């Protein structure tokens, strides 16, 4: 389980310090601050980055746009990014727009604008369609992560860290090794969004991560999961046993 990893590309120390202060205050992780195009590429490829904040002009040159153009060339390397600039040059804006940024913010930046821009970038990039509302939070599901909004920040939850999901009325309790999340979504809907080779239903109120199964006790309709968590196995779903090749 991780926070959202942000790379900042900004040549002004005052500006980058201000960005770091805001992001860390809302539990985002700043993996690096790069001041040049070369350092930006090195930091981008050396770290696990979820979103990038890019100053268009670095040392007087539009190298921020060049950086965006570079990472867009390789589809697997593309990440969502937000442009920051104090420039009002229309030609610069048109060139920047071609890189398809998720936001284009003018300096001096506003705290809420930055936070909202990051949230929108993550939602649009990682899952355009599978976005649903949770209890006082927004949730985005991608192939590898759940991005759950808590307060003004997003929490990144690795899907493979999920032990099981338990439904209570309209809400799903997502249980991981370290934390519990509550989201407003039906068990049927979330099961559709998860990988069926790893997650399966064991009861009308339970979905389990089969990789987390430690023991199955059919006589007691019980599944023991890692961390000594327990889930119910109803008769309707006992075919699950045939799918488990080995029990830990």
C-alpha positions in Angstrom: 0.0 0.0 0.0 1.4 3.3 -1.0 0.6 7.0 -1.3 0.5 8.6 -4.7 4.0 9.1 -6.0 4.6 12.6 -7.5 7.6 13.8 -9.6 8.1 17.5 -9.6 9.9 19.2 -12.5 10.6 22.8 -11.4 13.8 24.9 -11.6 12.7 27.4 -9.0 13.7 26.3 -5.5 11.0 28.5 -4.0 8.3 27.1 -6.3 9.4 23.5 -5.8 9.6 23.9 -2.0 6.1 25.3 -2.0 4.8 22.3 -4.0 6.5 19.8 -1.8 5.1 21.4 1.3 1.5 21.3 -0.1 1.8 17.7 -1.4 3.4 16.2 1.7 0.8 18.0 3.9 -1.9 15.9 2.1 0.1 12.7 2.2 1.4 12.6 -1.3 4.9 11.2 -1.7 7.3 13.4 -3.6 9.8 10.9 -5.1 12.1 13.6 -6.6 12.4 17.2 -7.6 14.2 17.7 -11.0 15.5 21.1 -12.2 16.6 20.2 -15.7 15.3 18.1 -18.6 18.1 15.5 -18.1 17.5 15.2 -14.4 13.8 14.9 -15.0 14.2 11.9 -17.3 16.6 10.2 -14.9 14.2 10.8 -12.0 11.2 9.6 -14.0 12.8 6.3 -15.0 14.6 5.7 -11.6 11.4 6.0 -9.5 7.9 4.6 -9.4 5.9 7.7 -10.6 2.1 8.0 -10.6 1.8 11.6 -11.7 4.2 14.4 -12.8 3.9 18.2 -12.2 5.9 20.0 -14.9 7.1 23.6 -15.1 7.0 24.3 -18.9 10.1 26.6 -18.8 13.3 25.2 -17.3 16.2 27.6 -17.2 14.5 29.8 -19.8 13.7 26.9 -22.3 10.5 25.0 -22.9 12.1 21.8 -21.8 9.1 20.8 -19.7 7.2 20.3 -23.0 10.2 18.4 -24.4 10.0 16.1 -21.4 6.3 15.5 -21.9 6.9 14.8 -25.6 9.6 12.3 -24.7 7.6 10.2 -22.2 4.7 10.2 -24.6 6.7 8.5 -27.3 6.8 5.2 -25.4 3.2 4.1 -24.5 4.3 2.0 -21.5 6.2 4.9 -20.0 3.4 7.4 -20.3 2.1 8.9 -17.0 -0.4 11.6 -16.3 1.1 15.1 -16.0 0.1 18.6 -15.1 1.7 21.7 -16.6 2.6 24.8 -14.5 3.6 28.0 -16.3 3.7 31.8 -16.0 3.9 32.1 -19.8 1.0 33.6 -21.7 2.6 32.8 -25.1 -0.1 31.3 -27.3 2.4 29.3 -29.4 3.8 27.7 -26.2 0.3 26.8 -25.1 -0.5 25.2 -28.5 2.7 23.1 -28.4 2.0 22.1 -24.8 -1.6 21.1 -25.6 -0.4 18.6 -28.2 1.2 16.6 -25.4 -2.2 16.1 -23.9 -1.7 17.3 -20.3 -4.4 16.6 -17.8 -4.3 20.2 -16.5 -2.7 23.5 -17.5 -2.2 25.7 -14.4 -1.0 29.3 -14.3 1.5 30.4 -11.7 1.4 31.3 -8.9 -0.3 28.1 -8.2 -3.3 27.7 -5.9 -3.2 24.9 -3.4 -6.7 23.5 -4.2 -6.0 23.8 -7.9 -2.9 21.6 -7.6 -4.8 19.0 -5.4 -7.7 18.9 -7.8 -5.5 18.7 -10.8 -3.7 15.6 -9.4 -7.0 14.0 -8.6 -8.4 14.6 -12.0 -5.2 13.4 -13.7 -5.2 10.1 -11.8 -8.9 9.5 -12.4 -8.8 10.2 -16.1 -5.5 8.4 -16.8 -5.8 5.3 -14.7 -9.5 4.5 -15.3 -11.7 6.7 -17.5 -14.8 4.5 -16.9 -14.4 2.6 -13.7 -14.9 5.5 -11.3 -17.4 5.2 -8.6 -18.4 7.1 -5.4 -17.4 5.8 -2.0 -18.4 6.9 1.5 -17.1 10.5 1.5 -14.5 9.5 -1.0 -14.0 8.8 -4.7 -12.6 5.5 -5.9 -10.8 4.7 -9.2 -9.9 1.1 -10.1 -7.2 0.2 -12.6 -5.5 -3.1 -13.4 -3.1 -2.8 -10.5 -4.5 -0.3 -8.0 -7.5 1.2 -6.3 -7.1 4.9 -5.9 -9.4 6.0 -3.0 -9.9 9.6 -2.2 -9.6 10.3 1.6 -10.1 14.0 2.4 -8.2 16.0 -0.1 -5.7 13.3 -1.1 -5.8 10.0 -2.9 -4.7 6.7 -1.3 -3.1 4.1 -3.6 -4.0 0.5 -2.7 -2.3 -2.3 -4.6 -5.0 -4.7 -5.6 -2.8 -7.7 -4.8 -2.7 -6.4 -1.2 -6.5 -6.9 -0.8 -7.2 -10.0 1.4 -10.9 -10.0 1.1 -14.0 -7.9 0.6 -17.1 -8.0 2.8 -20.4 -6.4 1.9 -22.7 -4.8 4.5 -25.9 -3.5 3.0 -24.8 -1.0 0.2 -21.2 -0.8 1.3 -18.1 -2.9 0.6 -15.4 -3.3 3.2 -12.1 -3.7 1.5 -9.6 -5.4 3.9 -5.9 -5.3 3.3 -2.9 -6.2 5.5 -2.8 -2.8 7.1 -6.0 -0.9 6.5 -9.7 -1.1 5.9 -11.6 1.0 3.3 -15.3 1.4 3.0 -16.8 2.2 -0.5 -20.3 2.5 -1.8 -20.5 -0.2 -4.5 -22.3 -3.5 -4.9 -20.3 -6.7 -4.4 -21.4 -7.8 -7.9 -20.1 -4.6 -9.5 -16.7 -4.7 -7.8 -16.4 -8.4 -8.7 -16.8 -7.5 -12.3 -13.9 -5.0 -12.0 -11.5 -7.4 -10.4 -9.4 -10.2 -12.0 -11.5 -13.4 -11.8 -8.4 -15.5 -11.7 -7.4 -14.0 -8.4 -10.7 -13.0 -6.8 -13.7 -15.1 -6.4 -17.0 -15.1 -4.5 -17.2 -17.5 -1.5 -20.6 -16.3 -0.1 -23.2 -13.8 -1.0 -21.4 -11.3 1.2 -17.7 -12.2 0.6 -15.1 -12.0 -2.1 -11.6 -13.4 -1.3 -8.2 -13.1 -2.9 -7.3 -16.7 -3.6 -3.6 -15.9 -3.2 -4.3 -15.0 0.4 -6.0 -18.3 1.3 -4.2 -20.2 4.1 -6.7 -22.9 4.8 -10.2 -24.1 3.8 -12.4 -25.9 6.3 -15.4 -27.2 4.3 -17.1 -28.8 7.3 -17.2 -25.4 9.1 -17.9 -23.4 5.9 -14.8 -21.4 6.8 -11.8 -19.9 4.9 -8.7 -18.8 6.8 -6.8 -16.0 5.1 -3.4 -14.4 5.7 -3.3 -12.3 8.8 -5.7 -14.7 10.5 -8.7 -13.1 8.7 -11.7 -15.3 8.2 -14.4 -15.5 5.4 -17.5 -17.6 5.0 -17.7 -20.4 2.4 -21.3 -21.2 1.6 -22.4 -24.4 0.0 -23.2 -22.6 -3.2 -19.6 -21.6 -3.8 -17.7 -24.7 -2.6 -16.6 -25.4 -6.2 -13.9 -22.9 -5.2 -12.0 -25.8 -3.6 -11.5 -27.4 -7.1 -9.8 -24.2 -8.3 -7.2 -24.1 -5.5 -4.3 -26.3 -6.5 -2.4 -26.1 -3.2 -3.3 -24.9 0.2 -0.6 -23.1 2.3 
